[in-house]
Amino acid sequence: MAIVSTLVITVGVVAGIIIFSNSGSVSVSMDDDGFRINAPMTDVYVAYDNIDSVEFREELDAGTRTNGFGGTNVSGGKFRNSEFGDYTLARYKGVDAFIVVHTQGKVIVFNQNSVAGTIELYNELLTRI
């Protein structure tokens, strides 16, 4: 009986890990004053007035996750690389398009679930700043 209980618990834990690692999304919403990024382990609001620069990139060395979520499809949280040092990342893995926002000494990098969606969001952001 103990073996069956252990097996059931193990299968449940493994199923939960698989479901959780495949979950998550990067959601960006804009209002008149700024934009908010919601992703696993990431909830950031940036006022347009605080943005120093915005750039579009097709490549990025994400570096190392120092605190956050690293699922199968989405990563989010605090990261560190040689270019930015410590920074915030919210991205869909496998999408080679990134928006890099420099604001008040901080760097925030994010994307959408497609290159076209990321470009569209980047252009929308440019019209607001």
N, C-alpha and C positions, 0 to 999 in steps of 0.2 A: 504494500500500500504506500509506503514512503517513497518508493521509486516512482510510482505513478504520479504522486503529488509533486515530486521534484521535476518530473518530466513536463507536467502541465504548466508549472510555474515557469520553467525554462522556455518552453514554447511561447508562452504569453509575453515574457520579457523580450525575446528575440523579435516577435511580431511587432511589439511596441516600438522597438528600436528601428526596425525597418520602416514602419509607418512614419515615425517622427523624422527620420533622416531624409525622407522623400517629401516632407512637407515644407511649407514656407513660401513666401513671395516677397517681392520688393515693391512696395506701394509708395507712390509719390503723389502728393496732393499740393496744389498751389492755391494761395489766396492773394488778396491785394498787397499784403505786406511781406510775404515770404513763402517758403515751401517746407513741407514735412516729409521725411522719409521714415517709413515703417517697414521693418524687416525683422527676422529673428535676431534678438539681442541688440536691436537698433531702433531707436526712436529719437530722431533729431529734427529740430525746427531751426531753419536758417532764415533770418530776415534779409531781404534783398539789399537793404542799406549796409549790411555788414559784409557783403561779398566783395572781396578784393579782385578776384578773377575767376573765370570759368573756362575750361578747355575740354575739348572732345579728344579722346584717344582711342586708337584701335588696339593698342597693346598696353599691358600693365603687369609689372611684377608685383603680385599681391604681397609677397613677403611671408611673414609668419603671423598666425592668429595668436594674439596674446590673451584675448578674452572674447568669447563669442560662440557662434554656432557655425558648424561646418557640415552641412547636410550634403546629400547627393546632388541636388540641383541649385541650392542657394547657400551663400555664406553671408554672415553678418556679424558685426561687432567691432572690436578694437583689433587693429593689425599694426605691424611694424615692418617697414622696408628701408632700404638704403637711401631711397630718394626722399621720402616724406618723413621718415622717422615714425613716430606714433601717429596713426590716423584712423578714421572711421571708414569701414567698407560695408556696403550692402549690394550684393551682386548675384546675378544668375551666372552660374558656371557654364562655360561653353559658349558664351556670347562675347565676342571680341569687339566690344564697344563700351566705352566708359565715359562718364561725365566726372570731371575733377573740379571741385569747388574749393577755392582757397578763401578762408574767412577768419579774420581776427587771429592769425597765427595757427589756425587749425586747417586740416585737409579732410575733406569728405569725398569719397569716391562711390559712385553707384551706377547702375544700369537698369535696363528693362529686359524683358524676356526675349528680345530680338534686337538685331542691329538697327533695323528700321524704327522700332519703337524707341530705342535710345536716342537716335538722331532726332526724331520728332520731339522728344522731351527736351533735348538740348536746345533745339531751336525755340521751343516755347519758353524755356528759361531765359534765353537771350533777349526775347521780346519784353520780359518783365524787369530786367535789371538796368 
